[in-house]
Amino acid sequence: MALAHAILAALVDAPCSGYDLAKRFDGSVGFFWSASHQQIYRELAKLEEQGWISSESILQAGRPDKRLYSVTDLGEQHLKEWIAQPCEPTPIKDDLLVKIFAGHIVPKEIILAELENHQKAHQKKLSTYHNLEQHYFQNPQELPESGKFQYLTLLNGISYETHWLAWCNQVMELLNQTIEK
C-alpha cells in the first residue's frame, strides 16, 4: 500500500488541514500505517498534482493561512479501484523475531530483557486500543457504516496486541524454565 491510499482513506470522510490530517492520521490510520508528518505533507502535494485531492486556502487572522484538503471525485474513484484490487498478506519483518531466532548465542537474560521491553510497549498499545473502543465504539451495532468499518480495524489491532502478548508470555515462560534448569 502506498501512503497515498492511507491519506485518501483518512480524508475520504471529511476535509481537513494538513496539520489536522497528521493528527488524525496518528490516531487512526497511523496505528497500522506509519508516516511522519513531513512524509504526509509531501504526499499531499503529490496527490493534489494528480488531481486526487484539492485544497482551498482559509484566511486566518494573526496566523498563517490554512489549507483545507478534500478528496476529489477522481481521488475517491482511485481509492475505490484500489480497495477492489486483491492484496497479498504483508510479510513479517520483525527485528525481535530475528533476535529470538538466533537468541541461543547470547545469555537468555538479554532476550528476556528485550521481551519485557516489547511486552510493555504492546501492553500500552493494547490499553490505548481498549480506551478507543470504550470511548468511540461502545455500541458497534449502532454505528454508521463508516464507523463499523473503522471499528473492524480497531478489532484487528486489539486481536494483534492480545495475541502478541500471549505469545510473549509463552516465550518468556519457556525461557525462564530453561534458565531454572
C-alpha positions in Angstrom: 0.0 0.0 0.0 1.2 3.4 -0.8 1.0 6.3 1.7 -1.3 8.0 -0.9 -4.0 5.4 -0.2 -3.7 5.8 3.6 -4.1 9.6 3.2 -7.1 9.2 0.9 -8.7 6.8 3.4 -8.1 9.3 6.2 -9.6 12.2 4.2 -12.5 10.5 2.5 -15.0 11.2 5.3 -14.2 14.8 5.9 -11.8 17.5 4.6 -9.2 18.8 7.0 -5.9 20.8 7.1 -2.5 19.1 6.7 -1.9 19.6 10.4 -5.3 18.1 11.4 -4.7 15.3 8.9 -1.4 14.5 10.5 -3.0 14.4 14.0 -6.0 12.4 12.6 -3.5 10.0 10.9 -1.7 9.5 14.2 -4.9 8.5 16.0 -6.4 6.3 13.3 -4.7 5.1 10.1 -1.4 5.6 11.8 -2.0 2.6 14.0 -1.4 0.4 11.0 0.4 2.6 8.5 3.1 4.8 9.9 4.3 8.0 8.3 6.0 11.2 9.6 4.2 14.5 9.3 6.8 15.5 6.7 6.0 12.5 4.6 2.3 13.3 4.8 2.8 16.9 3.7 5.0 15.8 0.7 2.3 13.2 -0.3 -0.4 15.8 0.0 1.4 17.9 -2.7 1.7 14.9 -5.0 -1.9 13.9 -4.5 -3.0 17.5 -5.4 -0.8 17.4 -8.5 -2.5 14.2 -9.6 -6.0 15.7 -9.0 -6.9 13.1 -6.3 -7.3 15.8 -3.7 -8.0 19.5 -3.8 -7.3 22.3 -1.4 -8.6 25.7 -0.5 -6.8 28.4 1.4 -8.5 29.5 4.5 -7.5 33.0 5.8 -6.7 33.2 9.5 -6.3 36.4 11.4 -2.9 36.7 13.0 -1.7 33.3 11.8 -0.6 31.8 8.5 -3.3 30.8 6.1 -4.6 27.2 6.5 -5.0 24.8 3.6 -8.1 22.6 3.7 -7.7 19.3 1.8 -10.5 17.2 0.5 -10.7 14.1 -1.8 -11.9 14.8 -5.3 -14.2 12.6 -7.3 -11.1 11.3 -9.2 -9.4 10.5 -5.9 -12.4 8.7 -4.5 -12.7 6.7 -7.7 -9.0 5.8 -7.5 -9.5 4.7 -3.8 -12.5 2.6 -4.7 -10.5 0.9 -7.5 -7.5 0.3 -5.2 -9.9 -1.2 -2.5 -11.4 -3.6 -5.1 -7.9 -4.9 -6.0 -6.8 -8.1 -4.2 -3.8 -7.6 -1.9 -1.3 -10.0 -0.6 -0.7 -10.5 3.1 2.1 -8.4 4.3 5.3 -10.4 5.1 6.5 -10.2 8.7 9.6 -8.0 9.2 10.4 -8.0 12.9 13.8 -7.4 14.4 12.7 -9.1 17.6 11.9 -12.4 15.8 15.3 -12.4 14.2 16.9 -11.8 17.6 15.0 -14.7 19.1 15.7 -16.9 16.2 19.5 -16.5 16.9 19.0 -15.9 20.6 20.8 -19.1 21.6 24.1 -17.3 21.1 23.6 -14.8 23.9 22.6 -15.2 27.6 18.9 -15.7 27.8 18.6 -12.7 30.2 19.4 -10.5 27.2 16.4 -11.9 25.2 14.2 -11.8 28.3 15.0 -8.1 28.8 14.2 -7.4 25.2 10.9 -9.3 25.5 10.0 -7.3 28.6 10.5 -4.1 26.8 8.3 -5.3 23.9 5.8 -6.6 26.3 5.4 -3.2 28.0 5.1 -1.4 24.6 2.4 -3.9 23.3 0.5 -3.7 26.6 0.5 0.1 26.3 -0.8 -0.1 22.7 -3.5 -2.6 23.8 -4.6 -0.2 26.6 -4.8 2.6 24.0 -7.0 0.4 21.8 -9.3 -0.5 24.6 -9.6 3.1 25.6 -10.6 4.0 22.0 -13.1 1.1 22.0 -14.6 2.4 25.2 -14.7 6.0 24.1 -15.9 5.6 20.4 -17.2 2.1 19.9 -19.3 1.1 22.9 -22.3 0.1 20.8 -20.8 -1.0 17.4 -24.2 -2.2 16.1 -25.4 1.4 16.3 -22.5 3.0 14.4 -22.9 4.4 10.9 -21.4 2.2 8.3 -18.2 4.1 8.1 -17.8 3.7 11.9 -18.4 0.0 11.7 -15.6 -0.4 9.2 -13.3 1.8 11.4 -14.2 -0.4 14.4 -13.2 -3.5 12.4 -9.7 -2.1 12.1 -9.6 -1.5 15.8 -10.7 -5.1 16.5 -7.8 -6.2 14.4 -5.4 -4.1 16.5 -6.9 -5.5 19.7 -6.6 -9.0 18.4 -3.0 -8.5 17.2 -1.8 -7.0 20.5 -3.6 -9.7 22.6 -2.1 -12.4 20.5 1.3 -10.8 20.7 1.2 -10.6 24.5 0.1 -14.2 24.8 3.0 -15.3 22.6 5.4 -13.1 24.5 4.2 -14.7 27.8 4.6 -18.1 26.4 8.2 -17.4 25.2 9.2 -15.8 28.5 7.8 -18.8 30.4 9.7 -21.2 28.2 12.9 -19.3 28.5 12.5 -18.9 32.3 12.0 -22.7 32.6 15.2 -23.2 30.6 17.1 -20.8 32.9 16.0 -22.6 36.0 17.3 -26.0 34.9 
